[in-house]
Amino acid sequence: MFEPHRLRAIFAALILGFSAAHAPVQAQESAPADCQGPASSTWIKVSVTGVRNSNGLVAVTLYADVPGKFLVRHGSLYTGRFPAREGTTQACLFVPKPGVYAIAVYHDENSSRKLDRTALGLPAEAFGFSNNPSTFLGIPSFAKVRLSVPRTDLGTQIGLRYP
């Protein structure tokens, strides 16, 4: 037969073990301080490579998984603007939730807050897209720039192409 003090010790150990096994999961890592966009519990870090100088801004635009809204006026979810850093500019954008998105970037060297174009309508400033598709024959299809963001704090690298 168990002695009462041993029975209490076993009972306490069982309760403590149950509590530890069912304790709440630790809070998720907090977003980087420079993360831009409507705050959420999901974000993506974007490394924009090939930045030729530290003039102006690097604009990082997030698009939902809706092909008809890709690269159209008012079609994006959000555009974050980050100080350009020669070589690689680091950026962080909140995304509404895990899912599929597309990202377009450009180096806004004159800080005009728009992608400057030539007289022919071609980009006059460096640009790039998620997944780094070829732009030799023009703007890539939406299918080529789709990017899966299944969880928070993932990273992607986008290389700039200067005209």
Long-range contacts (C-beta under 8 A, 24 or more apart in sequence): 28-152, 29-152, 29-153, 31-92, 31-94, 31-152, 32-92, 34-82, 34-90, 34-91, 34-92, 35-92, 35-93, 35-94, 36-78, 36-80, 36-81, 36-82, 36-91, 36-92, 36-93, 36-94, 37-62, 37-77, 37-78, 37-80, 37-93, 37-94, 37-95, 38-78, 38-94, 38-96, 39-94, 40-94, 40-95, 40-96, 40-97, 41-152, 42-94, 42-95, 42-96, 42-97, 42-98, 42-149, 42-151, 42-152, 43-92, 43-93, 43-94, 43-95, 43-152, 43-153, 44-92, 44-93, 44-95, 44-101, 44-103, 44-149, 44-153, 44-154, 44-155, 44-156, 45-90, 45-91, 45-92, 45-153, 45-154, 45-155, 45-156, 46-90, 46-91, 46-92, 46-93, 46-103, 46-105, 46-155, 46-156, 46-157, 46-158, 47-88, 47-89, 47-90, 47-91, 47-155, 47-156, 47-157, 47-158, 48-88, 48-89, 48-90, 48-91, 48-105, 48-107, 48-128, 48-157, 48-158, 48-159, 48-160, 49-87, 49-88, 49-157, 49-158, 49-159, 49-160, 50-126, 50-128, 50-159, 50-160, 50-161, 50-162, 51-84, 51-85, 51-86, 51-87, 51-88, 51-89, 51-107, 51-126, 51-160, 52-86, 52-107, 52-126, 52-160, 52-162, 53-84, 53-86, 53-109, 54-83, 54-84, 54-85, 54-86, 55-84, 55-109, 55-110, 56-84, 56-107, 56-108, 56-109, 56-110, 56-111, 57-81, 57-82, 57-83, 57-84, 57-107, 57-108, 57-111, 57-113, 58-82, 58-83, 58-84, 58-89, 58-91, 58-105, 58-106, 58-107, 58-108, 59-105, 59-106, 59-108, 59-113, 59-115, 60-91, 60-93, 60-103, 60-104, 60-105, 61-103, 61-104, 61-105, 62-93, 62-95, 62-101, 62-102, 62-103, 63-101, 63-102, 63-103, 63-104, 64-96, 64-101, 65-99, 65-100, 65-101, 65-102, 65-146, 67-142, 67-143, 70-102, 70-142, 70-145, 71-104, 71-139, 77-101, 81-108, 81-113, 84-108, 84-109, 95-149, 98-149, 98-150, 98-151, 98-152, 99-148, 99-149, 100-146, 100-147, 100-148, 100-149, 101-130, 101-146, 101-147, 101-149, 102-129, 102-130, 102-142, 102-145, 102-146, 102-147, 103-129, 103-130, 103-145, 103-147, 103-156, 103-158, 104-128, 104-129, 104-130, 104-145, 105-129, 105-158, 105-160, 106-160, 107-160, 107-162, 118-163, 122-163, 123-163, 124-163, 125-163, 126-160, 126-161, 126-162, 126-163, 127-160, 127-161, 128-158, 128-159, 128-160, 128-161, 129-158, 130-156, 130-158, 132-157, 132-158, 132-159, 135-161
